[in-house]
Amino acid sequence: MRGRNIAVAGCGPCGLAVALLLDRSGHQVTLFERFETPKPIGSGLMLQPTGMAVLGKLGLLDAALARGARVDRLFGKAGKRVVLDVHYAALGRPGTFGIGIHRASLFAILHEAVLQSGIPIHSGRDVAGSVLVGARRALCFADGQMSLPFDLVVDALGTRTPLAPPTGRALRYGALWASLDWPLGATFDPHSLAQRYERASKMAGVLPIGVPPGATTPKAAFFWSLRVDRLDAWRAAGLARWKAEVTALWPECATLLDQINDPHQLTFARYAHRTLASPAEPALAHIGDAWHSASPQLGQGANMALLDAWALAQGLSQGGDIDEGVRQCIRLRRRHVLMYQWLTALFTPVYQSDSRLLPLIRDRVVGPLAKLWPVTAIQASMVSGLVGHPLEPLGLGDDLDAAIPFAGSP
């Protein structure tokens, strides 16, 4: 099926990727974005082998690696105990790795490709809903205007999408994020995501994210776990008190914290756990966080969105009509989506909650076991997004191996 008129709502990585894939499949694609100038929101993220396989198909993987930072290991300590030590090498695929990257870098890579493709972007269009017009669907905007009807509307508007009914629950914990200069002479491993914990109520992390747009030197994404209802108290307490709390947990962070002189350098991210029971309506498909969102604890958000985008393009190419193509997309993705929604819900309280028992089990039981095979391989598979073998049904299995030549040296 080719030549359909398709609207994509949302210019995040999910929307940009699906627009590119559908355009290359021969469809007429139009993007709608609420900002006057499309821009990314947030700090760092992890590209896993799953998302990298999609970027490889788009011809954009080398650009992502050039702008990001190769990550070979995830490492975390609670006090003196090592409670997280995951190596991609445990997957048994030589050269497999992740990429730490700023959201602005991933956005720029995809946005530049969209501009080069000539896909039209209608900015300043705040989507408020949609309406069926016969068998087609039109977008309704906040200013009362309405678009022309499309054969399909793709909802890539994220967790708070106005195109889907509210569902799920907001999570009690969010995180403060900042993009900072990579500290010269520091002990941080430039190829590791490092974390420190105190029970599950305190967590700090440092992720290398390469050189974002506008920067000339490598950056680190620094994050600090914070309960949502304590944000106002954090602001009132001031930076000095917070810095003392962070350095008490992780003294090596002092060189990073010295770069933070204003609370506005930190962005607070709120998270929600939600899954639409039916991510499809007539002439409407929800993908990425609009379909399923969770905490970033397993680092799968952008990767799941890229897989959804690929699956929708595949489904439409295989389906006899629009609705059958969307149903095929859901069939290709539902098992993997539900698996990671369940895994994320299971593991998030171990690292972000008020529980005292769960972190005790993590530190005293899971941590030591995680050093032994086959737990090492299971953890690596979970972190990489490869649990459940999601690439093979999508025809991307060979592309995971094809990504290996980009690995370079550690």
Secondary structure by P-SEA (a helix, b strand, c coil): ccccbbbbccccaaaaaaaaaaaaaccbbbbbbcccccccccccccccaaaaaaaaaaccaaaaaaabbbbcbbbbbccccccbbbbcccccccccccccccaaaaaaaaaaaaaaaccccccccccccccccccbbbbbcccccccccccbbbccccccccccccbbbbbcccbbbbbbccccccccccccccccccccccccccccccccccccbbbbbbbbbbbccaaaaaaaacaaaaaaaaaaaccccccccccccccccbbbbbbbbbbbcccccccbbbccccccccccccccaaaaaaaaaaaaaaaaaacccaaaaaaaaaaacaaaaaaaaaaaaacccccccccaaaaaaaaccaaaaaacaaaaaaaaaaaacccccccccccaaaaaaaaccccccc
